[in-house]
C-alpha cells in the first residue's frame, strides 16, 4: 500500500479517496478507520485552542450571530460548520433539528414537557433546557416514536 497526502487550501472540507484493485480486508480496514474518524468534530475555544469532540459528548449545537457553537456538559466551543452541514452529518448519530437555530442530541434528552404555544421543552442531562419550536415538534415526535400522541 502507498499513502499519498496532498494539502489543498482551496478545499472546504477534507476529502478521502481510496483507490484499490480489489476490495479486500486491507481496504475494508481503511474504510472503517476513515468512518470512525468521522465520529469526531473539531471545536475551538475562545483562545483558538482546538479541542477534538466526540459526537456523543455534544448535547446540542446552536447558531448565534453567524457562528455555530457545540455545547457539552462542561464547555461551549465554536465549530466551523453550518447548521445545515451538521444536520446532514449528525442525523444518523441521533441528532435532530428542533428550531431554526438548534440541533439537539436525542441521547442527551432526559425528559420532555409541554411548553406554551404548542412547543415542547427538552430537559437535558446537564440540567439545561432547550425549546422545540412548533414547526419542528412533528419531526421530533416522529424521531422518538411519539407521532400520533397528543
ABEGO torsion letter per residue (X at the ends): XBBBBBBBAABABBBBBBBBABBBAAAAAAAAAAAAAAABBBBBBAAGBBBBBBAAABABBBBBGGBBBBBBAABBBBBBBBAAAAAAAAAAAGBBBABAABBBBAAABABBBBBBGGBBBBBBAAGBBBBBBAAAAAAAAAAAGABGBX
